[in-house]
């Protein structure tokens, strides 16, 4: 015969008060989410709120890429190194939630077959998952992602109240995320139109000039060269716009493979070596003799380094130096690109990673779209890392990024 201990009236009242307090807290959170239209800060708010209302050790949010049919970790608390992980629909807890559109409580994650893929995320983040509560993010009846709470504090089990609260938050979060994505797209389109207006107007103006009967052959060639240059600029802008849009919306498919950062550094420096020589700039490297392994996308990290190196060389003067240093610090791999160039004004530093930002006074002297550093910032964030800048006028600039080190050693 099975016996059970009755719940006292006082305990029941306390649980009711706690549930009411959390529902009231959800109303406050909802107001805050609906007033946030910037995607990254919004996702951060969601996982922090989820962790608070479920009393858990960690929380994460995954968004669905409709094109690839995969889930991407977009934000998490206390789960370092998972941002670059792509989660398949089959063989994962989050995938089960997407397929069924239902919440799921996994009480013993390590022995649940649906946890098979998630165990790989544990290995990457050095976090041990005991239990999971996962709810779908539904916008207009479509599942756009999954919100997960991991490990009840105190080793307790998830309850129906936890599931109810997280589901309510998930519904609010889905609407807020959808609104942020739509705002982001419309905002980017407006900026694209604005930025492309100048080169397009140049193409039209010089094409008109070429048709005038008084134009000489030499002038025609000169105008054609300008049109070609502006057309290339438009192509570069278009490629950067598409790249940025995919990264910001989470639709960019990043690889998740072992990468030796030392190899990436050597490859990147080799690409810009001729450019540096032509401008009489000295390039040097300081890297360990052993690999610096991370889990991520080698091509994307190569793209980041190329951008930082090309920028340093472009803004340096003949005789300046550019130095690349890669090292490991505890659980991070750090890479810095330092130059002895003219430096960046202090008032420009806070805006340096913003879209289309160009340091005042450099727009005409140096060609560019103002998107390279923004894209680099997005790529490093997608790898679960961060990128920073330090600069002194007249002394030089140092860009440093760090991403989680991998335990992969082969």
C-alpha positions as CSV (number, residue, x, y, z in Angstrom):
1,X,0.0,0.0,0.0
2,X,1.3,3.4,-1.0
3,X,1.1,6.2,1.6
4,X,1.6,9.9,1.1
5,X,2.1,12.8,3.4
6,X,-0.8,15.4,3.3
7,X,0.1,18.9,2.4
8,X,-0.7,21.3,5.2
9,X,-3.1,24.2,4.6
10,X,-0.2,26.7,5.5
11,X,2.1,25.1,2.9
12,X,-0.7,25.2,0.3
13,X,-1.3,28.9,1.1
14,X,2.4,29.7,0.8
15,X,2.6,28.0,-2.6
16,X,-0.4,29.9,-3.8
17,X,1.1,33.2,-2.7
18,X,4.4,32.3,-4.4
19,X,2.6,31.4,-7.6
20,X,0.6,34.7,-7.5
21,X,3.7,36.7,-6.9
22,X,5.4,35.1,-9.8
23,X,2.4,35.7,-12.1
24,X,2.5,39.4,-11.0
25,X,6.3,39.4,-11.8
26,X,5.5,38.0,-15.3
27,X,3.2,41.0,-15.9
28,X,6.1,43.3,-15.2
29,X,8.5,41.3,-17.4
30,X,5.9,41.3,-20.2
31,X,5.8,45.1,-20.2
32,X,9.6,45.2,-20.3
33,X,9.9,42.7,-23.2
34,X,7.3,44.5,-25.3
35,X,9.2,47.7,-25.0
36,X,12.5,46.2,-26.2
37,X,12.9,46.1,-30.0
38,X,16.7,45.3,-30.1
39,X,17.0,41.5,-30.5
40,X,20.2,40.8,-28.4
41,X,19.2,42.7,-25.3
42,X,15.7,41.2,-25.6
43,X,17.0,37.6,-25.7
44,X,19.1,38.4,-22.7
45,X,16.1,39.7,-20.8
46,X,14.1,36.5,-21.6
47,X,16.7,34.0,-20.3
48,X,17.3,36.0,-17.2
49,X,13.5,36.2,-16.6
50,X,13.2,32.5,-17.2
51,X,15.9,31.6,-14.7
52,X,14.3,33.9,-12.1
53,X,10.7,32.5,-12.3
54,X,11.8,28.8,-12.5
55,X,14.5,29.0,-9.8
56,X,17.0,27.2,-12.0
57,X,20.7,27.1,-12.5
58,X,20.7,28.0,-16.2
59,X,18.3,28.9,-19.0
60,X,18.7,29.1,-22.8
61,X,16.7,30.3,-25.8
62,X,17.0,28.6,-29.2
63,X,15.5,30.1,-32.4
64,X,14.5,28.0,-35.4
65,X,16.0,28.6,-38.9
66,X,13.2,27.8,-41.3
67,X,15.6,27.4,-44.2
68,X,18.0,24.8,-42.7
69,X,15.4,23.3,-40.3
70,X,17.9,23.6,-37.4
71,X,17.8,25.3,-34.0
72,X,20.5,27.8,-32.9
73,X,21.4,28.7,-29.3
74,X,20.9,32.4,-29.3
75,X,21.3,33.3,-25.7
76,X,21.9,31.5,-22.4
77,X,22.8,32.1,-18.7
78,X,25.6,30.1,-17.1
79,X,26.2,28.0,-20.3
80,X,29.5,29.3,-21.8
81,X,30.5,28.0,-25.2
82,X,27.1,27.0,-26.5
83,X,26.3,29.9,-28.8
84,X,28.0,28.3,-31.8
85,X,26.2,25.0,-31.4
86,X,23.6,24.1,-34.1
87,X,20.8,21.8,-32.7
88,X,19.1,19.3,-35.1
89,X,15.4,18.8,-34.9
90,X,15.8,15.0,-34.5
91,X,17.6,13.7,-31.5
92,X,17.3,16.7,-29.2
93,X,14.9,17.8,-26.4
94,X,14.4,21.2,-28.1
95,X,13.7,19.4,-31.4
96,X,11.0,17.3,-29.8
97,X,9.3,20.5,-28.5
98,X,9.5,22.1,-31.9
99,X,8.0,19.0,-33.6
100,X,5.1,18.6,-31.2
101,X,4.6,22.2,-30.2
102,X,4.2,21.0,-26.6
103,X,6.1,21.7,-23.3
104,X,8.3,18.9,-22.0
105,X,9.7,18.1,-18.6
106,X,12.7,15.7,-18.6
107,X,13.4,14.6,-15.0
108,X,16.4,12.5,-15.7
109,X,18.2,14.1,-18.7
110,X,21.2,11.8,-18.7
111,X,19.1,8.7,-19.3
112,X,16.5,10.2,-21.7
113,X,17.0,9.3,-25.4
114,X,15.9,12.8,-26.4
115,X,18.9,14.2,-24.5
116,X,21.4,12.5,-26.9
117,X,22.4,15.7,-28.7
118,X,22.1,17.9,-25.7
119,X,24.8,15.9,-24.0
120,X,27.2,17.2,-26.6
121,X,26.2,20.7,-25.6
122,X,27.1,19.8,-22.0
123,X,30.5,18.6,-23.1
124,X,31.1,21.9,-24.9
125,X,29.8,24.2,-22.1
126,X,31.3,22.0,-19.2
127,X,27.9,22.0,-17.6
128,X,26.1,19.0,-16.3
129,X,22.4,18.8,-17.1
130,X,20.2,16.9,-14.6
131,X,16.7,18.0,-15.6
132,X,15.1,20.2,-18.3
133,X,11.9,22.1,-18.7
134,X,11.4,23.1,-22.3
135,X,8.5,25.1,-23.7
136,X,7.8,26.2,-27.3
137,X,7.9,29.8,-28.5
138,X,4.8,30.2,-30.6
139,X,4.0,33.2,-32.7
140,X,0.7,33.0,-34.7
141,X,0.6,29.3,-34.0
142,X,4.0,28.8,-35.6
143,X,6.9,27.5,-33.4
144,X,9.8,29.9,-33.8
145,X,12.0,28.5,-31.1
146,X,12.3,26.9,-27.6
147,X,12.9,28.3,-24.1
148,X,14.7,25.9,-21.8
149,X,15.2,26.0,-18.0
150,X,17.9,23.6,-16.7
151,X,18.4,22.1,-13.2
152,X,16.1,23.2,-10.4
153,X,18.2,24.9,-7.6
154,X,18.5,22.5,-4.7
155,X,18.1,19.4,-6.9
156,X,14.3,19.6,-6.8
157,X,12.0,18.5,-9.7
158,X,10.1,20.7,-12.1
159,X,6.4,21.2,-11.2
160,X,3.3,21.9,-13.2
161,X,3.5,25.4,-11.9
162,X,7.0,25.8,-13.3
163,X,5.7,24.6,-16.6
164,X,2.7,27.0,-16.5
165,X,4.9,30.0,-15.6
166,X,7.5,29.2,-18.3
167,X,4.8,28.7,-20.9
168,X,3.3,32.0,-20.2
169,X,6.7,33.7,-20.4
170,X,7.3,31.7,-23.7
171,X,4.1,33.1,-25.2
172,X,5.1,36.6,-24.3
173,X,8.7,36.1,-25.4
174,X,7.6,34.7,-28.8
175,X,5.6,37.8,-29.7
176,X,8.4,40.1,-28.5
177,X,11.0,38.2,-30.5
178,X,8.9,38.3,-33.6
179,X,8.3,42.1,-33.3
180,X,12.1,42.6,-32.7
181,X,12.9,40.6,-35.9
182,X,10.4,42.5,-38.0
183,X,11.7,45.9,-36.6
184,X,15.2,44.8,-37.2
185,X,14.5,43.9,-40.8
186,X,12.6,47.1,-41.6
187,X,15.3,49.2,-39.9
188,X,18.0,47.4,-41.9
189,X,16.1,47.9,-45.2
190,X,15.8,51.6,-44.5
191,X,19.6,51.9,-43.8
192,X,20.3,49.8,-47.0
193,X,18.3,52.2,-49.1
194,X,19.9,55.2,-47.5
195,X,23.5,53.9,-47.9
196,X,23.0,52.7,-51.5
197,X,21.6,56.0,-52.6
198,X,25.0,57.7,-52.9
199,X,26.8,55.1,-55.2
200,X,23.7,54.6,-57.3
201,X,23.4,58.4,-57.8
202,X,27.0,58.4,-58.9
203,X,26.5,55.6,-61.4
204,X,23.5,57.4,-62.9
205,X,25.3,60.8,-63.0
206,X,28.4,59.5,-64.8
207,X,26.4,57.3,-67.1
208,X,24.5,60.5,-68.2
209,X,27.8,62.4,-68.7
210,X,29.2,59.6,-70.9
211,X,26.3,60.2,-73.3
212,X,27.0,63.8,-73.9
213,X,28.4,64.5,-77.4
214,X,31.1,66.8,-76.1
215,X,32.7,64.1,-73.9
216,X,36.2,63.0,-75.0
217,X,37.5,59.4,-75.2
218,X,39.7,60.0,-72.2
219,X,36.8,61.4,-70.2
220,X,34.6,58.5,-71.2
221,X,37.3,56.0,-69.9
222,X,37.6,58.0,-66.7
223,X,33.8,58.0,-66.1
224,X,33.6,54.3,-66.9
225,X,36.2,53.6,-64.3
226,X,34.2,55.6,-61.7
227,X,31.0,53.7,-62.6
228,X,32.9,50.4,-62.3
229,X,34.3,51.4,-58.9
230,X,30.8,52.5,-57.6
231,X,29.3,49.3,-59.0
232,X,31.8,47.2,-57.1
233,X,31.0,49.2,-54.0
234,X,27.3,48.4,-54.4
235,X,28.1,44.7,-54.7
236,X,30.3,44.8,-51.6
237,X,27.5,46.6,-49.7
238,X,24.9,44.1,-50.9
239,X,27.1,41.1,-49.8
240,X,27.7,42.8,-46.4
241,X,24.0,43.6,-45.9
242,X,23.0,40.0,-46.6
243,X,25.7,38.7,-44.3
244,X,24.7,41.0,-41.5
245,X,21.0,40.3,-41.9
246,X,21.6,36.6,-41.6
247,X,23.9,37.0,-38.6
248,X,21.5,39.3,-36.8
249,X,18.5,37.2,-37.4
250,X,20.2,33.9,-36.4
251,X,19.8,32.5,-39.9
252,X,23.6,32.4,-40.6
253,X,24.7,28.8,-40.6
254,X,27.9,28.6,-38.6
255,X,30.0,25.4,-38.5
256,X,30.7,23.8,-35.2
257,X,34.0,22.0,-35.7
258,X,37.4,21.9,-34.0
259,X,39.4,24.9,-35.2
260,X,43.1,25.7,-34.5
261,X,43.2,29.5,-34.0
262,X,47.0,29.4,-34.6
263,X,46.4,28.1,-38.1
264,X,43.7,30.7,-38.7
265,X,46.1,33.5,-37.7
266,X,48.8,32.3,-40.1
267,X,46.4,32.0,-43.0
268,X,45.0,35.5,-42.4
269,X,48.4,37.1,-42.1
270,X,49.5,35.4,-45.3
271,X,46.5,36.9,-47.2
272,X,47.3,40.5,-46.2
273,X,51.1,40.2,-46.3
274,X,51.4,41.7,-49.8
275,X,49.1,44.5,-48.9
276,X,51.2,45.4,-45.9
277,X,54.4,45.3,-47.8
278,X,53.0,47.6,-50.5
279,X,52.1,50.2,-47.8
280,X,55.5,49.7,-46.0
281,X,53.9,48.3,-42.9
282,X,55.6,45.6,-40.8
283,X,53.5,42.6,-39.8
284,X,54.5,40.3,-36.9
285,X,52.9,37.3,-35.2
286,X,53.2,36.0,-31.6
287,X,51.5,32.6,-31.2
288,X,52.3,29.4,-29.2
289,X,54.0,26.5,-30.9
290,X,51.0,24.2,-29.9
291,X,47.5,24.5,-31.3
292,X,44.9,26.8,-29.7
293,X,41.7,24.8,-30.2
294,X,38.1,26.2,-30.2
295,X,34.8,24.8,-31.5
296,X,33.5,27.0,-34.2
297,X,33.6,28.1,-37.8
298,X,37.1,28.5,-39.2
299,X,36.0,30.5,-42.3
300,X,34.0,33.0,-40.1
301,X,36.9,33.4,-37.7
302,X,39.2,33.9,-40.7
303,X,36.8,36.6,-41.9
304,X,37.0,38.4,-38.5
305,X,40.8,38.4,-38.6
306,X,41.0,39.5,-42.2
307,X,38.7,42.4,-41.3
308,X,40.8,43.5,-38.3
309,X,44.1,43.1,-40.2
310,X,42.8,44.9,-43.3
311,X,41.5,47.8,-41.2
312,X,44.8,48.1,-39.3
313,X,46.8,48.1,-42.6
314,X,44.4,50.6,-44.3
315,X,44.6,53.2,-41.5
316,X,48.3,52.8,-40.7
317,X,51.0,55.0,-42.1
318,X,54.2,53.9,-43.9
319,X,56.6,52.6,-41.2
320,X,53.9,51.6,-38.8
321,X,53.6,48.1,-37.3
322,X,50.8,45.6,-37.0
323,X,51.1,42.8,-34.5
324,X,48.9,39.7,-34.0
325,X,49.0,37.9,-30.7
326,X,47.1,34.7,-29.9
327,X,47.1,33.0,-26.5
328,X,45.0,31.0,-24.0
329,X,43.8,32.4,-20.7
330,X,42.0,29.8,-18.5
331,X,38.9,28.8,-20.5
332,X,39.3,31.4,-23.2
333,X,41.4,31.8,-26.4
334,X,42.3,35.4,-27.0
335,X,43.4,37.0,-30.2
336,X,44.5,40.7,-30.5
337,X,45.4,42.8,-33.5
338,X,47.5,45.8,-32.4
339,X,48.8,48.6,-34.6
340,X,50.9,51.7,-34.1
341,X,48.7,53.8,-36.3
342,X,47.0,57.2,-35.7
343,X,44.5,55.8,-33.2
344,X,40.8,56.4,-32.7
345,X,39.3,59.4,-31.0
346,X,37.9,58.6,-27.5
347,X,34.4,59.9,-28.4
348,X,34.3,57.5,-31.4
349,X,35.1,54.3,-29.5
350,X,31.6,53.6,-28.1
351,X,30.2,53.6,-31.6
352,X,32.9,51.7,-33.4
353,X,30.9,48.4,-33.7
354,X,27.7,50.1,-34.8
355,X,26.3,49.6,-38.3
356,X,27.6,52.0,-41.0
357,X,29.6,53.9,-38.4
358,X,32.7,55.6,-39.8
359,X,35.1,57.6,-37.7
360,X,34.5,61.3,-38.5
361,X,37.0,62.6,-41.0
362,X,37.9,59.2,-42.5
363,X,34.9,58.7,-44.8
364,X,36.5,60.3,-47.9
365,X,40.1,59.2,-47.2
366,X,39.3,55.5,-46.8
367,X,36.8,53.4,-48.7
368,X,34.5,51.1,-46.9
369,X,30.9,50.2,-46.0
370,X,31.0,50.7,-42.3
371,X,29.8,47.1,-41.7
372,X,33.0,45.1,-41.3
373,X,33.4,45.6,-37.6
374,X,29.6,45.1,-37.0
375,X,29.8,41.7,-38.8
376,X,33.0,40.8,-36.9
377,X,31.2,41.6,-33.6
378,X,28.2,39.4,-34.6
379,X,30.5,36.5,-35.6
380,X,32.4,36.6,-32.3
381,X,29.1,36.8,-30.3
382,X,27.8,33.8,-32.3
383,X,30.8,31.9,-31.0
384,X,29.9,32.8,-27.4
385,X,32.7,35.4,-27.2
386,X,33.2,39.1,-27.1
387,X,35.3,41.7,-29.0
388,X,36.7,44.9,-27.5
389,X,38.8,47.9,-28.7
390,X,41.4,50.1,-27.0
391,X,43.0,53.1,-28.6
392,X,45.2,56.1,-27.9
393,X,45.4,59.0,-30.3
394,X,48.8,59.0,-32.0
395,X,49.8,55.7,-30.4
396,X,47.7,53.1,-32.0
397,X,44.7,50.7,-31.7
398,X,44.2,47.2,-30.4
399,X,41.2,45.0,-31.2
400,X,40.9,41.9,-29.0
401,X,38.4,39.1,-29.2
402,X,38.0,36.0,-27.0
403,X,36.1,32.8,-27.5
404,X,35.7,29.7,-25.4
405,X,38.6,27.3,-25.6
406,X,37.9,23.7,-26.5
407,X,39.0,20.6,-24.7
408,X,39.5,19.0,-28.2
409,X,43.2,18.3,-28.5
410,X,43.5,15.9,-31.5
